[in-house]
Amino acid sequence: MSIVKSDKIGRILAVDDTRDNLILVRTLLESEGYKIDLVSDGATALQKVAQSPPDLILLDVMMPGMDGYEVTRRIRNCPDLNYIPILLITAFHESSVVEGLDAGADDFIRKPFDTDELLARVRSLLRLKHSIDEQQKMTRQREDFVSRLTHDLRTPLVAADRMLALFQQETFCKISPEMKQAIAVMIRSNQNLMQMVNTLLEVYRFEAGKKTLNLDNCDLKEIAQEVISELAPLAIEKNLTLKLDTHKLNQLGKNPGIIIADKLEIRRVLNNLIGNAIKFTDTGGIEILIFETLPTNTEAIEVVIEVADTGYGILPEDQATIFERFRQGRNKRSGSGLGLHLSQRILEAHGGKIELFSELGKGSVFTIRLLKET
């Protein structure tokens, strides 16, 4: 019984304006068990790829109308296509190979080609294709698993939070002060876990493209004041100052500090940044500065929010990766490593960005930049 190797399972698209070349390629590859589709020009090849993407493309470089370089570029510039290996077939010198690889081709073979060499390159590229497909499949399964898990975890966490609140309120029976204190610790731990689960769920919604923003007029000054009011008790508990400075806000344009954004998401970002500043600061305080500016070479007004603290600061080697998912700082108070990553995703979804400047032992400044519609 013969066994067909996995790299032979798939469909190959051969593109060449010379019919004899196509017949030769088809005869050779079909004898090895491959399925072959043949087209004679670049435009038809692109239509074929869009309708039914193959597992590998054998592409002649020199064709009338649209050459192999242009076909390669158009395939690589199509965001909806999964990865398809492209093997260029050329009769030219090294410069044509360089141009083809720069356009996005994966490999090349020169005419007249050796049969064994062509088959070896086809097998190699199909192995690469199958490997990448498997990795993407595993990534999708992992993301789906995490998304479902975090969603399902919320239900028991919410139920536990409500039940603990009832115990603390002595709804069922009287409890001792020591028991109340223990229940308060359990409530805080449960809420921390629920916050982590919610953050993880939001991260995967953004990464899966399933997050919908509810855009409306947002007053950044008002949002900052709300967040500061909520977090002020934490700052007072640590004897930290918490100050909002908006005196530079009225220098440019109309409706200062008002942008089109999702209020809840922008609030989430500010809550995370200010909350982190309080967590990692033991002396001094936190200052939030909001102002507008005109970036170089643009007429659009940019609203800037700076959250500055006098905390520990962040090591230079950690600053480069601080916004990556699950990248925890080296401070013992560091959390799950999701908050800053989610903040960056939220701001990017709004067309904005976040920057960091930090000196060890002197504190950190997180800067939010959002363009304002004029």
N, C-alpha and C positions, 0 to 999 in steps of 0.2 A: 504494500500500500504506500503510495507516495504522499508526502506531507508538504503542503504549501506553506512557505514561510510567511510570517505576518507582514513583512515589508513588501510582499507581492500582492497583498490585498489592497486594492485601491484603484482609482481611475486616473489616467494620465491624459493630459491635453497636449497634443503636438501641434505647433504652429509654424508653418513654412509656406512660402509662396510657390515653391517648386514641388509639383505633385509627385515626382519620382522620389524625392527625399521623404515625403510623408509616407509613401507606400513602403519604402525601405524601413523606416522607423516602426511602422505598424507591424510589419512582418516579423521584425526582430523582437519586439516587446510582447506581441501576442503569443509568440512561441514560448515565452517565459511565463505565461499565465497572467499578464497584465491586461487590463481593459483600456482601450485606446479610443480617444475621440480626436478627429482631425479637422483642422480649419486652415484656410490659406491666407488669411490677412489679420491684421491687428484689431480692427474694429469688430470683426466677427468673434475673435477670441475674447474680447472684453465682454461682449454680450453673453457668450457661452459661460464665462466665469461668473457673471452676475446671476445667471439663471440656475446654474448647477455647478458650484465650485468643485474643481477637481482636487486630487491629492498631490499632484505634481504637474508642473508646466514645463515642456520642452519648447524653447522659444528661439527661433531663428533671429539673428540680429538684423540682417539686411532684408527689408521687405518694402515694397512700394506703398506710399501713402502714410503709413504709421510703422516706424521701425520697432525693433525689439526693445530698445531703450525706453521709448515712450510708453509702450505697453507695460513694461515693468514699473515705471514711475506711476502710471495710473492705477495699477493694481495695488501698489504699496500705499498710495494716498487714499485708498477707499477704507474708511474706518469700520464699515460694517462687515468686512470680510475677515474670516479667520485666516491664520497664517497658511500660505501656500508656497512651498519651495519652488523656485524658478531656476532652471538650468538653461543657460544661454548656449546656443550653438553658433560659433563664429568661425569665419575663415580669415580673420584679420589678426593684427599684431597686438602687442601688450596693451597699447593705449585703448583699444576697444574693450579689452577685458576690464581695465580700470574703470572706464565709463559705465560699463554694465554693472559692475559690483557697486559702484557709487549710486547707481539708480535704484538698487535694492535687490539685484539678483544674488542668488546664494552660491552658485558655482558656474563653471563654463567648461566647454569642451570644443576643441577645434576640428574643423572639417579638413580633410576626410577623417572621421573618427574611427578609432579601434572599437570593435564590437564589445570586447570584454571590458574596456574602459568605460564605455557608455553604460553598460549594465551595472558596473560597480558604482558609478556615480548615481544612477537611478536608485539602487538599493540604499545607498548612504542617505540620500535626501528623503526617501520615504521613511527610513528609520527615524530621521530627525522630525519629520512631520508627525508620525505616530507618537513619538515621545512628547512633543509639545502638546498635542491633543490630549494625551493622558494627563499631563500636568494641569492643563486648563480644566479638565473634567474634575480632577481632585480638588482644585481650588474652588470651583463652583459648588461642589458637594460640601466642602468645609464651610464655606460662607453660608450656605443654606442651613447647615447643621447649627452653626453659631446663632444665626438669625432666629431659627425656630426655638433653640434652647433658651435664648435670652427672652424671647416673647413669652414662652411657657413659664419661665421662672418668675415673671412679674406677678402672676396670679397668686401663688402661695405667699409671696413676700408682702403683697398688699393685704391679704387676709391676716397674716401674722401681725402686721403693723396695727390693723384695726383691733385685733383681739388684745394685743399688749396695751393699747390705749384704754380699752375697757377695764382691764385689770388695774391699771394705774389710777383710773377714776373710781375704783372700788365699786364698780357696777354690780359685781357678784357677791362680794363680801369685804369686810374690813381687812386691811393688810398692814403689816408693821412698816415703820419708816425704813428699816433695812431692806425689806422686800421691795418697797417703792424705788429705792435707790438701785437695786439690782434690775428691776424692770426698766428703769430709765436707761441703764447701760445697754440692755437688750434692744430697746427701741432705737438708740443711736446706731448700734451695730447693724440692725436690720435696715435702717434708712440708708446707711452708707452702702450696704450691699445693693439695695434697690437703686440707688443713684448710679452705681457702677454698671448694673444691668441695663438701666435706661440709656446710659452713655454708650455702651457697647452696641445696643440696638440702633441708636441714632447713627453711629459710625457706619454700620453695615447698610443702613438705608441710603446714606450718601454714596457709599462705594458701589452699591448695586444700582444706582440711578433711580431709586424708588422714593426719594425724598421730594416732596412738593413744598415750595416756599409760598407763603401767603403774604404777598407784597402789598405794602400800604405805606402811607406817610409815617415816618418814625422820628420822634424827637429824641435825639441821643442824649441830650442834657437831662430830659425827664427820665429816661431809662436808667441812666447812671445814678440819678438821685434815688430812684426806687431801690436799686441794688445796694447802694451804700446804706440806706436806711435799714435794710434787712440784715446786712452784715456788720453794722455798727456794734452790736452787742459783743461780737467776737473780738473786735478791735479793742473795745473798752476793757474786756476781760484780760487782755494782754498789755493794757496801758499804752496802746498805740494810737497815734493820731490818724484820722481818716479824712482827707480833704478833697473837695472837688473844686477845680479852678476852671472857670469858663470866661474869664475877663477878656480873652483874645477872640472870642467867638463871633463878635459882631462886626468884624472888619471887612468881610467880603460878602457880596451877593445878598439875596433876599432869603428869608426863612433860615436864619443861621442854625446849623446843627440838625436840620431836618433832611432826611434822605428817604428814598424808596427802598424798603427792606422788610424782612419778616421780623417783627418786633420780638417775638418769643425767642427766635434763634439768636438775635443780637444780644438780647438779655442774657441768654445762656453763656455767650462768650464773655460778657462783662462779669457775670457772676463767677465764672471760672477763673478769670485773670485776677480779679480783686480778692476772691477767696484764697487763691494760691499766694498772693502777696501777703495776706494776713498770716497764713499758715507758716510761711518761711521767713517771717520777720519777728524778732524778739524785742528789739529796741528801735525807737524812732517812729516811723510811720509810713503811710502810703498816701501818695498824691495822684489824683486822676486829673489830667489836663485835657481839655477838649478845645480844639481850634480849627480854623479853616485855612487852606493855603492853595496857591496856584502852582501845580507842578510845572517843571520846565517843558516847553514845547507842546503845551496843551492849553485849551481854554476852559477845560472842565475844572470845577472847584473840588478840592479834595478835603474831606473831613478827617481829621486826625485825632485819635484818642491815645493818650499815653498813660500807662499804669506804671508808676515808679515806686519802688520800695527801697528800704534801707536794710534789707535782709542779708542772707549769707552770700548771695551771688551764685553764679553757675560756672562750673569749670569750663574752660575753653573747649576741651575735647567733647564735652557733653552738649555744647551749644549747637554744634553742627547737626545733631540728631534729635534735638529736643522735641521737634514737632512730628517725629515719626511715631507710628502706632506702637503701643506697648513699650515705648522707650522711657523708662523710669530714670529719674535723676539719682545721684548717689547719696542724696540726703536721706536720712532714716525716716523722714516724714513723707517721702515721695509716695504717690498713690499708684494707680493702675497704669499710668502712662497713656491714658486715653483722652484726658481733658484737653490738652493742648492740640493734639491731633484733630479732635473733633472741632475745636475752635478754628483751626486753619481751614478745615473742609467747609465750614459754614461761611467763613469770609471769602474763600475762593468762589463759592456758589453765588455770592453777592458781587463778584467782580473785584473784590478787595484783597488785601494781604495783611500779614502780621509779621513783624520784625522783632528781633531781640538784641538788646545791648546789655551786657552784664560784666561786672568786675567782681572778682572773688573778694569777699569781705566788705564790699561797698554797696552791693545791691544790684537790682535788675530793673530794666525799663522795657516793657512790652509795648510796641507801637502798632496800632491798628490804622490802616489807611483804606478809606472808602470814597469812591467817586460820587459826587453829587450831581444829579440831573439839573441842567440849567435851562 
